[in-house]
Amino acid sequence: MAFQVLREDARTKARLGLLNTAHGSVKTPVFMDVGTLGTVKSLEPRDLRETGAQVVLGNTYHLMLRPGAEVVAAAGGLHRFMGWEGPILTDSGGFQVFSLAKMRRITEEGCRFNSHLDGHEFFLGPKESMEMQRVLGSDIAMVFDECLPYPCDRARAEKSVEQTIRWARRSLEEPHAEGQQVFGIVQGGVYDDLRRHCAEALVEIGFDGYAVGGVSVGEPEEAMYKAVEASVPFLPEDKPRYVMGLGVMHQMAECVARGVDMFDCVIPTRIARHGTAITRRGNVAIKAAKWAFDQGPVEEGCECYCCRNFSRSYVRHLINCGEILGLRLLTIHNVWALNRFMSEMRAAIADGTFTEWKEKTRKETAENEHGDVL
Amino acid sequence: MAFQVLREDARTKARLGLLNTAHGSVKTPVFMDVGTLGTVKSLEPRDLRETGAQVVLGNTYHLMLRPGAEVVAAAGGLHRFMGWEGPILTDSGGFQVFSLAKMRRITEEGCRFNSHLDGHEFFLGPKESMEMQRVLGSDIAMVFDECLPYPCDRARAEKSVEQTIRWARRSLEEPHAEGQQVFGIVQGGVYDDLRRHCAEALVEIGFDGYAVGGVSVGEPEEAMYKAVEASVPFLPEDKPRYVMGLGVMHQMAECVARGVDMFDCVIPTRIARHGTAITRRGNVAIKAAKWAFDQGPVEEGCECYCCRNFSRSYVRHLINCGEILGLRLLTIHNVWALNRFMSEMRAAIADGTFTEWKEKTRKETAENEHGDVL
């Protein structure tokens, strides 16, 4: 069985699970690290293992543009290309086509667009996306969908959801790699009945897992929880559920309490490059002058390579000089911090203390002693 | 004894040595990796150990500007600041003052200059340089000198050499860190008699080691060897000799044949950032289209982390996308390649085959199968 629910929390919908893939098992709830172009930025496979990463996410859109399908195919797929032997999930490219690409022309077959890099013309639809994901050889492929912006009026949302359902069906019908699972994506914007309709239609088709898409696109936090609540109850208990694009600690905990198993986000790597550390007491701008002489680690009590070996003073110096090692050390810390957070969350679900743990960590983060925001 | 000559080559002036410092022993001949701002760019201390690095070089000028003496002092010195427990050599800042800084005003006390970063005014002379190097706590401090440009007329060279000798004496008289060795620097440009005069004057003062400075500053290769030949014979047999700023394989081998023990250069890290790999058959531009599908390692037979795990195709993709991992992997390879080269050189001296080894490697590099140049 691809997905096993090992334990369900008594007071929330949180569950502990095991997602079995062609490249190993994944303990859920899980945060997945984004390796856009075949690298989690600045990290090597050995760093990913050390920081507790379980799944790497690859972006079909970006990899289609650079280096292109032929180059990855020559290596025998993305695992061998990037030297990562663990599970890989690939998105469909739908999100990037609708957010990055220029001059889109949408038809029933997909979307003709111009590369955000050089204007070169590409076509991406369910057929092309699944073909690219087959070449990448990911363990989990996502269906090609339209990610609705926020806000979005009802008429457009209705039309888009029907398109997403048709594309989901076509995506599943395309050939995929051996052992490759395919996940559907629930869209519907802020319209609860559209979310339910989309979820039920996808379940009717039947996928290996289900994502809630179109969240974390600028809507208020409450609207995000509402979208999750409007989708998850209509998804099967025995399949994994994945909220796309989410990587804020307390938001992930809230979604897990609503029955979600998987997350991904560029946050830990992106903000590291801007000199920000993720800690249990909020985000910390390491560039700040107050750390100039500080001999403590980036986060007290953290056991990552960065915190075990270097001071805030040193990391601040590196960041302020634009030294690559600075953003790399912060990336190591941030990835570790999120993976560690999920590991603690799983332990709390396992021993029946998830609710208490969630409240405790929420308060810690809310205290936000450093006074920094994202 | 700080320096021991373990074996002398029968046919050349090459020698195998052991340089003992407060942070461990260094096998010579040695290539030292440049960690300008307290980091060998993109590498961690554990990477340095893995790539066979023995000594890290810190730049007094750069560290004085950023983060400044107080910050390094707060950490207890450069070793603890950057987490490197092995030997550190610091230069005096003289080279940077005369090449990077703006609006210099030179007096007997040193040089008033404006930072190349923001124009902030600093003063650096023998007193200030030795004080900064004392704070850095390097195992080997270099005297403050004037590095002559190439070309340089005789009158200026004469005057400058006398200044360098006076500054060398003053540098030695300043307090230095416990266990810190101090090396003199032979200047004199292309004038053999000035080189000899400078060398003899420095030996008269008496240093723990001697560098040949003012080479690798744009002069023809033959002029460099000539400067080495005009300096080394007047330096003591029982002290280490160091050619500053040199990191080209066959040039290092030629200098070792002339009695040199130590080298440093930014080449391996700098060209890695531009996508160039150092190999035994010449430098290779990994960006080149011909590597797009190449599944071989960056260098055949190399056992570095990059070559054991990744293809030219993958590294090329990373470099072409501006991914940090690409330049980091090439940095790992290049540092490994130079350290490995020196390790083989030491083995050849040890077993009496240095001359044959030098000719063999020179031919290999000269073949330069990839047709790329530096």
Interface residues (C-beta under 8 A of the other chain):
Chain A: L37 G38 T39 K41 S42 L43 E44 P45 R46 R66 P67 E70 V71 A74 A75 F81 M82 G83 A292 F293 Q295 Y305 N309 F310 S311 S313 Y314 H317 L318 N320 C321 E323 I324 L325 L327 R328 L329
Chain B: L37 G38 T39 K41 S42 L43 E44 P45 R46 R66 P67 E70 V71 A74 A75 F81 M82 G83 A292 F293 Q295 Y305 N309 F310 S311 S313 Y314 H317 L318 N320 C321 E323 I324 L325 L327 R328 L329
